[in-house]
Amino acid sequence: MKAIVNISLKAGVLDSQGKAVHHALDSLHFQGVNDVRVGKQIILKLDTQDKTQAMSDVTKMCEELLANTVIEDYEIELV
């Protein structure tokens, strides 16, 4: 089983990397982009086929290591 974890800054937290990308897109004359938020994606290959256990384990990984839950949100997708 594979777990895909998408991590992004919480709303209201300044995303300086997103602002830099937005500025660069403006400089390159791309129009219609109102905002940019940059996050990260972590892909984990798991040995289990038990979705409940996998979700529990990956949630614990996010809470303890993968995400800074003070300023970041995360979403987990199991495939």
Phi and psi restraints in degrees (range 20) as a CNS / XPLOR table:
assign (resid 1 and name C) (resid 2 and name N)
       (resid 2 and name CA) (resid 2 and name C) 1.0 -118.4 20.0 2
assign (resid 2 and name N) (resid 2 and name CA)
       (resid 2 and name C) (resid 3 and name N) 1.0 138.3 20.0 2
assign (resid 2 and name C) (resid 3 and name N)
       (resid 3 and name CA) (resid 3 and name C) 1.0 -113.5 20.0 2
assign (resid 3 and name N) (resid 3 and name CA)
       (resid 3 and name C) (resid 4 and name N) 1.0 127.3 20.0 2
assign (resid 3 and name C) (resid 4 and name N)
       (resid 4 and name CA) (resid 4 and name C) 1.0 -109.2 20.0 2
assign (resid 4 and name N) (resid 4 and name CA)
       (resid 4 and name C) (resid 5 and name N) 1.0 120.6 20.0 2
assign (resid 4 and name C) (resid 5 and name N)
       (resid 5 and name CA) (resid 5 and name C) 1.0 -112.1 20.0 2
assign (resid 5 and name N) (resid 5 and name CA)
       (resid 5 and name C) (resid 6 and name N) 1.0 118.7 20.0 2
assign (resid 5 and name C) (resid 6 and name N)
       (resid 6 and name CA) (resid 6 and name C) 1.0 -104.0 20.0 2
assign (resid 6 and name N) (resid 6 and name CA)
       (resid 6 and name C) (resid 7 and name N) 1.0 124.7 20.0 2
assign (resid 6 and name C) (resid 7 and name N)
       (resid 7 and name CA) (resid 7 and name C) 1.0 -118.6 20.0 2
assign (resid 7 and name N) (resid 7 and name CA)
       (resid 7 and name C) (resid 8 and name N) 1.0 131.9 20.0 2
assign (resid 7 and name C) (resid 8 and name N)
       (resid 8 and name CA) (resid 8 and name C) 1.0 -141.3 20.0 2
assign (resid 8 and name N) (resid 8 and name CA)
       (resid 8 and name C) (resid 9 and name N) 1.0 157.7 20.0 2
assign (resid 8 and name C) (resid 9 and name N)
       (resid 9 and name CA) (resid 9 and name C) 1.0 -68.2 20.0 2
assign (resid 9 and name N) (resid 9 and name CA)
       (resid 9 and name C) (resid 10 and name N) 1.0 144.2 20.0 2
assign (resid 9 and name C) (resid 10 and name N)
       (resid 10 and name CA) (resid 10 and name C) 1.0 -65.4 20.0 2
assign (resid 10 and name N) (resid 10 and name CA)
       (resid 10 and name C) (resid 11 and name N) 1.0 154.2 20.0 2
assign (resid 10 and name C) (resid 11 and name N)
       (resid 11 and name CA) (resid 11 and name C) 1.0 -58.3 20.0 2
assign (resid 11 and name N) (resid 11 and name CA)
       (resid 11 and name C) (resid 12 and name N) 1.0 136.6 20.0 2
assign (resid 11 and name C) (resid 12 and name N)
       (resid 12 and name CA) (resid 12 and name C) 1.0 95.2 20.0 2
assign (resid 12 and name N) (resid 12 and name CA)
       (resid 12 and name C) (resid 13 and name N) 1.0 -14.1 20.0 2
assign (resid 12 and name C) (resid 13 and name N)
       (resid 13 and name CA) (resid 13 and name C) 1.0 -89.4 20.0 2
assign (resid 13 and name N) (resid 13 and name CA)
       (resid 13 and name C) (resid 14 and name N) 1.0 127.9 20.0 2
assign (resid 13 and name C) (resid 14 and name N)
       (resid 14 and name CA) (resid 14 and name C) 1.0 -61.1 20.0 2
assign (resid 14 and name N) (resid 14 and name CA)
       (resid 14 and name C) (resid 15 and name N) 1.0 126.6 20.0 2
assign (resid 14 and name C) (resid 15 and name N)
       (resid 15 and name CA) (resid 15 and name C) 1.0 -108.1 20.0 2
assign (resid 15 and name N) (resid 15 and name CA)
       (resid 15 and name C) (resid 16 and name N) 1.0 87.8 20.0 2
assign (resid 15 and name C) (resid 16 and name N)
       (resid 16 and name CA) (resid 16 and name C) 1.0 -65.7 20.0 2
assign (resid 16 and name N) (resid 16 and name CA)
       (resid 16 and name C) (resid 17 and name N) 1.0 -34.3 20.0 2
assign (resid 16 and name C) (resid 17 and name N)
       (resid 17 and name CA) (resid 17 and name C) 1.0 -67.9 20.0 2
assign (resid 17 and name N) (resid 17 and name CA)
       (resid 17 and name C) (resid 18 and name N) 1.0 -41.4 20.0 2
assign (resid 17 and name C) (resid 18 and name N)
       (resid 18 and name CA) (resid 18 and name C) 1.0 -61.2 20.0 2
assign (resid 18 and name N) (resid 18 and name CA)
       (resid 18 and name C) (resid 19 and name N) 1.0 -41.4 20.0 2
assign (resid 18 and name C) (resid 19 and name N)
       (resid 19 and name CA) (resid 19 and name C) 1.0 -63.6 20.0 2
assign (resid 19 and name N) (resid 19 and name CA)
       (resid 19 and name C) (resid 20 and name N) 1.0 -40.0 20.0 2
assign (resid 19 and name C) (resid 20 and name N)
       (resid 20 and name CA) (resid 20 and name C) 1.0 -64.4 20.0 2
assign (resid 20 and name N) (resid 20 and name CA)
       (resid 20 and name C) (resid 21 and name N) 1.0 -41.8 20.0 2
assign (resid 20 and name C) (resid 21 and name N)
       (resid 21 and name CA) (resid 21 and name C) 1.0 -65.2 20.0 2
assign (resid 21 and name N) (resid 21 and name CA)
       (resid 21 and name C) (resid 22 and name N) 1.0 -42.6 20.0 2
assign (resid 21 and name C) (resid 22 and name N)
       (resid 22 and name CA) (resid 22 and name C) 1.0 -60.0 20.0 2
assign (resid 22 and name N) (resid 22 and name CA)
       (resid 22 and name C) (resid 23 and name N) 1.0 -44.4 20.0 2
assign (resid 22 and name C) (resid 23 and name N)
       (resid 23 and name CA) (resid 23 and name C) 1.0 -61.9 20.0 2
assign (resid 23 and name N) (resid 23 and name CA)
       (resid 23 and name C) (resid 24 and name N) 1.0 -42.8 20.0 2
assign (resid 23 and name C) (resid 24 and name N)
       (resid 24 and name CA) (resid 24 and name C) 1.0 -63.5 20.0 2
assign (resid 24 and name N) (resid 24 and name CA)
       (resid 24 and name C) (resid 25 and name N) 1.0 -40.7 20.0 2
assign (resid 24 and name C) (resid 25 and name N)
       (resid 25 and name CA) (resid 25 and name C) 1.0 -63.2 20.0 2
assign (resid 25 and name N) (resid 25 and name CA)
       (resid 25 and name C) (resid 26 and name N) 1.0 -41.1 20.0 2
assign (resid 25 and name C) (resid 26 and name N)
       (resid 26 and name CA) (resid 26 and name C) 1.0 -60.4 20.0 2
assign (resid 26 and name N) (resid 26 and name CA)
       (resid 26 and name C) (resid 27 and name N) 1.0 -42.8 20.0 2
assign (resid 26 and name C) (resid 27 and name N)
       (resid 27 and name CA) (resid 27 and name C) 1.0 -63.0 20.0 2
assign (resid 27 and name N) (resid 27 and name CA)
       (resid 27 and name C) (resid 28 and name N) 1.0 -29.9 20.0 2
assign (resid 27 and name C) (resid 28 and name N)
       (resid 28 and name CA) (resid 28 and name C) 1.0 -89.2 20.0 2
assign (resid 28 and name N) (resid 28 and name CA)
       (resid 28 and name C) (resid 29 and name N) 1.0 7.8 20.0 2
assign (resid 28 and name C) (resid 29 and name N)
       (resid 29 and name CA) (resid 29 and name C) 1.0 67.7 20.0 2
assign (resid 29 and name N) (resid 29 and name CA)
       (resid 29 and name C) (resid 30 and name N) 1.0 28.5 20.0 2
assign (resid 29 and name C) (resid 30 and name N)
       (resid 30 and name CA) (resid 30 and name C) 1.0 -81.0 20.0 2
assign (resid 30 and name N) (resid 30 and name CA)
       (resid 30 and name C) (resid 31 and name N) 1.0 127.3 20.0 2
assign (resid 30 and name C) (resid 31 and name N)
       (resid 31 and name CA) (resid 31 and name C) 1.0 -109.7 20.0 2
assign (resid 31 and name N) (resid 31 and name CA)
       (resid 31 and name C) (resid 32 and name N) 1.0 157.8 20.0 2
assign (resid 31 and name C) (resid 32 and name N)
       (resid 32 and name CA) (resid 32 and name C) 1.0 89.5 20.0 2
assign (resid 32 and name N) (resid 32 and name CA)
       (resid 32 and name C) (resid 33 and name N) 1.0 5.3 20.0 2
assign (resid 32 and name C) (resid 33 and name N)
       (resid 33 and name CA) (resid 33 and name C) 1.0 -96.3 20.0 2
assign (resid 33 and name N) (resid 33 and name CA)
       (resid 33 and name C) (resid 34 and name N) 1.0 113.1 20.0 2
assign (resid 33 and name C) (resid 34 and name N)
       (resid 34 and name CA) (resid 34 and name C) 1.0 -88.2 20.0 2
assign (resid 34 and name N) (resid 34 and name CA)
       (resid 34 and name C) (resid 35 and name N) 1.0 -30.7 20.0 2
assign (resid 34 and name C) (resid 35 and name N)
       (resid 35 and name CA) (resid 35 and name C) 1.0 -160.1 20.0 2
assign (resid 35 and name N) (resid 35 and name CA)
       (resid 35 and name C) (resid 36 and name N) 1.0 153.2 20.0 2
assign (resid 35 and name C) (resid 36 and name N)
       (resid 36 and name CA) (resid 36 and name C) 1.0 -132.5 20.0 2
assign (resid 36 and name N) (resid 36 and name CA)
       (resid 36 and name C) (resid 37 and name N) 1.0 130.9 20.0 2
assign (resid 36 and name C) (resid 37 and name N)
       (resid 37 and name CA) (resid 37 and name C) 1.0 -123.5 20.0 2
assign (resid 37 and name N) (resid 37 and name CA)
       (resid 37 and name C) (resid 38 and name N) 1.0 129.7 20.0 2
assign (resid 37 and name C) (resid 38 and name N)
       (resid 38 and name CA) (resid 38 and name C) 1.0 -105.7 20.0 2
assign (resid 38 and name N) (resid 38 and name CA)
       (resid 38 and name C) (resid 39 and name N) 1.0 133.4 20.0 2
assign (resid 38 and name C) (resid 39 and name N)
       (resid 39 and name CA) (resid 39 and name C) 1.0 -130.9 20.0 2
assign (resid 39 and name N) (resid 39 and name CA)
       (resid 39 and name C) (resid 40 and name N) 1.0 -161.0 20.0 2
assign (resid 39 and name C) (resid 40 and name N)
       (resid 40 and name CA) (resid 40 and name C) 1.0 -141.0 20.0 2
assign (resid 40 and name N) (resid 40 and name CA)
       (resid 40 and name C) (resid 41 and name N) 1.0 156.0 20.0 2
assign (resid 40 and name C) (resid 41 and name N)
       (resid 41 and name CA) (resid 41 and name C) 1.0 -126.0 20.0 2
assign (resid 41 and name N) (resid 41 and name CA)
       (resid 41 and name C) (resid 42 and name N) 1.0 132.1 20.0 2
assign (resid 41 and name C) (resid 42 and name N)
       (resid 42 and name CA) (resid 42 and name C) 1.0 -119.7 20.0 2
assign (resid 42 and name N) (resid 42 and name CA)
       (resid 42 and name C) (resid 43 and name N) 1.0 128.2 20.0 2
assign (resid 42 and name C) (resid 43 and name N)
       (resid 43 and name CA) (resid 43 and name C) 1.0 -112.7 20.0 2
assign (resid 43 and name N) (resid 43 and name CA)
       (resid 43 and name C) (resid 44 and name N) 1.0 123.7 20.0 2
assign (resid 43 and name C) (resid 44 and name N)
       (resid 44 and name CA) (resid 44 and name C) 1.0 -115.2 20.0 2
assign (resid 44 and name N) (resid 44 and name CA)
       (resid 44 and name C) (resid 45 and name N) 1.0 131.0 20.0 2
assign (resid 44 and name C) (resid 45 and name N)
       (resid 45 and name CA) (resid 45 and name C) 1.0 -96.1 20.0 2
assign (resid 45 and name N) (resid 45 and name CA)
       (resid 45 and name C) (resid 46 and name N) 1.0 122.9 20.0 2
assign (resid 45 and name C) (resid 46 and name N)
       (resid 46 and name CA) (resid 46 and name C) 1.0 -111.0 20.0 2
assign (resid 46 and name N) (resid 46 and name CA)
       (resid 46 and name C) (resid 47 and name N) 1.0 149.3 20.0 2
assign (resid 46 and name C) (resid 47 and name N)
       (resid 47 and name CA) (resid 47 and name C) 1.0 -82.3 20.0 2
assign (resid 47 and name N) (resid 47 and name CA)
       (resid 47 and name C) (resid 48 and name N) 1.0 -14.1 20.0 2
assign (resid 47 and name C) (resid 48 and name N)
       (resid 48 and name CA) (resid 48 and name C) 1.0 -90.9 20.0 2
assign (resid 48 and name N) (resid 48 and name CA)
       (resid 48 and name C) (resid 49 and name N) 1.0 155.1 20.0 2
assign (resid 48 and name C) (resid 49 and name N)
       (resid 49 and name CA) (resid 49 and name C) 1.0 -111.3 20.0 2
assign (resid 49 and name N) (resid 49 and name CA)
       (resid 49 and name C) (resid 50 and name N) 1.0 1.5 20.0 2
assign (resid 49 and name C) (resid 50 and name N)
       (resid 50 and name CA) (resid 50 and name C) 1.0 -85.0 20.0 2
assign (resid 50 and name N) (resid 50 and name CA)
       (resid 50 and name C) (resid 51 and name N) 1.0 105.0 20.0 2
assign (resid 50 and name C) (resid 51 and name N)
       (resid 51 and name CA) (resid 51 and name C) 1.0 -62.9 20.0 2
assign (resid 51 and name N) (resid 51 and name CA)
       (resid 51 and name C) (resid 52 and name N) 1.0 -37.0 20.0 2
assign (resid 51 and name C) (resid 52 and name N)
       (resid 52 and name CA) (resid 52 and name C) 1.0 -64.0 20.0 2
assign (resid 52 and name N) (resid 52 and name CA)
       (resid 52 and name C) (resid 53 and name N) 1.0 -45.9 20.0 2
assign (resid 52 and name C) (resid 53 and name N)
       (resid 53 and name CA) (resid 53 and name C) 1.0 -66.6 20.0 2
assign (resid 53 and name N) (resid 53 and name CA)
       (resid 53 and name C) (resid 54 and name N) 1.0 -41.7 20.0 2
assign (resid 53 and name C) (resid 54 and name N)
       (resid 54 and name CA) (resid 54 and name C) 1.0 -61.4 20.0 2
assign (resid 54 and name N) (resid 54 and name CA)
       (resid 54 and name C) (resid 55 and name N) 1.0 -44.9 20.0 2
assign (resid 54 and name C) (resid 55 and name N)
       (resid 55 and name CA) (resid 55 and name C) 1.0 -63.1 20.0 2
assign (resid 55 and name N) (resid 55 and name CA)
       (resid 55 and name C) (resid 56 and name N) 1.0 -41.4 20.0 2
assign (resid 55 and name C) (resid 56 and name N)
       (resid 56 and name CA) (resid 56 and name C) 1.0 -62.8 20.0 2
assign (resid 56 and name N) (resid 56 and name CA)
       (resid 56 and name C) (resid 57 and name N) 1.0 -46.1 20.0 2
assign (resid 56 and name C) (resid 57 and name N)
       (resid 57 and name CA) (resid 57 and name C) 1.0 -64.6 20.0 2
assign (resid 57 and name N) (resid 57 and name CA)
       (resid 57 and name C) (resid 58 and name N) 1.0 -45.8 20.0 2
assign (resid 57 and name C) (resid 58 and name N)
       (resid 58 and name CA) (resid 58 and name C) 1.0 -68.9 20.0 2
assign (resid 58 and name N) (resid 58 and name CA)
       (resid 58 and name C) (resid 59 and name N) 1.0 -36.7 20.0 2
assign (resid 58 and name C) (resid 59 and name N)
       (resid 59 and name CA) (resid 59 and name C) 1.0 -59.8 20.0 2
assign (resid 59 and name N) (resid 59 and name CA)
       (resid 59 and name C) (resid 60 and name N) 1.0 -44.1 20.0 2
assign (resid 59 and name C) (resid 60 and name N)
       (resid 60 and name CA) (resid 60 and name C) 1.0 -63.5 20.0 2
assign (resid 60 and name N) (resid 60 and name CA)
       (resid 60 and name C) (resid 61 and name N) 1.0 -40.0 20.0 2
assign (resid 60 and name C) (resid 61 and name N)
       (resid 61 and name CA) (resid 61 and name C) 1.0 -60.4 20.0 2
assign (resid 61 and name N) (resid 61 and name CA)
       (resid 61 and name C) (resid 62 and name N) 1.0 -42.1 20.0 2
assign (resid 61 and name C) (resid 62 and name N)
       (resid 62 and name CA) (resid 62 and name C) 1.0 -64.9 20.0 2
assign (resid 62 and name N) (resid 62 and name CA)
       (resid 62 and name C) (resid 63 and name N) 1.0 -45.8 20.0 2
assign (resid 62 and name C) (resid 63 and name N)
       (resid 63 and name CA) (resid 63 and name C) 1.0 -65.3 20.0 2
assign (resid 63 and name N) (resid 63 and name CA)
       (resid 63 and name C) (resid 64 and name N) 1.0 -33.9 20.0 2
assign (resid 63 and name C) (resid 64 and name N)
       (resid 64 and name CA) (resid 64 and name C) 1.0 -97.1 20.0 2
assign (resid 64 and name N) (resid 64 and name CA)
       (resid 64 and name C) (resid 65 and name N) 1.0 -23.3 20.0 2
assign (resid 64 and name C) (resid 65 and name N)
       (resid 65 and name CA) (resid 65 and name C) 1.0 -143.0 20.0 2
assign (resid 65 and name N) (resid 65 and name CA)
       (resid 65 and name C) (resid 66 and name N) 1.0 -50.8 20.0 2
assign (resid 65 and name C) (resid 66 and name N)
       (resid 66 and name CA) (resid 66 and name C) 1.0 -71.7 20.0 2
assign (resid 66 and name N) (resid 66 and name CA)
       (resid 66 and name C) (resid 67 and name N) 1.0 -33.7 20.0 2
assign (resid 66 and name C) (resid 67 and name N)
       (resid 67 and name CA) (resid 67 and name C) 1.0 -122.0 20.0 2
assign (resid 67 and name N) (resid 67 and name CA)
       (resid 67 and name C) (resid 68 and name N) 1.0 144.5 20.0 2
assign (resid 67 and name C) (resid 68 and name N)
       (resid 68 and name CA) (resid 68 and name C) 1.0 -90.9 20.0 2
assign (resid 68 and name N) (resid 68 and name CA)
       (resid 68 and name C) (resid 69 and name N) 1.0 93.7 20.0 2
assign (resid 68 and name C) (resid 69 and name N)
       (resid 69 and name CA) (resid 69 and name C) 1.0 -67.3 20.0 2
assign (resid 69 and name N) (resid 69 and name CA)
       (resid 69 and name C) (resid 70 and name N) 1.0 -8.1 20.0 2
assign (resid 69 and name C) (resid 70 and name N)
       (resid 70 and name CA) (resid 70 and name C) 1.0 -70.8 20.0 2
assign (resid 70 and name N) (resid 70 and name CA)
       (resid 70 and name C) (resid 71 and name N) 1.0 -39.3 20.0 2
assign (resid 70 and name C) (resid 71 and name N)
       (resid 71 and name CA) (resid 71 and name C) 1.0 -121.3 20.0 2
assign (resid 71 and name N) (resid 71 and name CA)
       (resid 71 and name C) (resid 72 and name N) 1.0 -5.0 20.0 2
assign (resid 71 and name C) (resid 72 and name N)
       (resid 72 and name CA) (resid 72 and name C) 1.0 -123.9 20.0 2
assign (resid 72 and name N) (resid 72 and name CA)
       (resid 72 and name C) (resid 73 and name N) 1.0 147.0 20.0 2
assign (resid 72 and name C) (resid 73 and name N)
       (resid 73 and name CA) (resid 73 and name C) 1.0 -106.3 20.0 2
assign (resid 73 and name N) (resid 73 and name CA)
       (resid 73 and name C) (resid 74 and name N) 1.0 157.8 20.0 2
assign (resid 73 and name C) (resid 74 and name N)
       (resid 74 and name CA) (resid 74 and name C) 1.0 -141.0 20.0 2
assign (resid 74 and name N) (resid 74 and name CA)
       (resid 74 and name C) (resid 75 and name N) 1.0 152.9 20.0 2
assign (resid 74 and name C) (resid 75 and name N)
       (resid 75 and name CA) (resid 75 and name C) 1.0 -129.4 20.0 2
assign (resid 75 and name N) (resid 75 and name CA)
       (resid 75 and name C) (resid 76 and name N) 1.0 139.7 20.0 2
assign (resid 75 and name C) (resid 76 and name N)
       (resid 76 and name CA) (resid 76 and name C) 1.0 -116.7 20.0 2
assign (resid 76 and name N) (resid 76 and name CA)
       (resid 76 and name C) (resid 77 and name N) 1.0 131.3 20.0 2
assign (resid 76 and name C) (resid 77 and name N)
       (resid 77 and name CA) (resid 77 and name C) 1.0 -122.7 20.0 2
assign (resid 77 and name N) (resid 77 and name CA)
       (resid 77 and name C) (resid 78 and name N) 1.0 127.2 20.0 2
assign (resid 77 and name C) (resid 78 and name N)
       (resid 78 and name CA) (resid 78 and name C) 1.0 -102.0 20.0 2
assign (resid 78 and name N) (resid 78 and name CA)
       (resid 78 and name C) (resid 79 and name N) 1.0 128.8 20.0 2
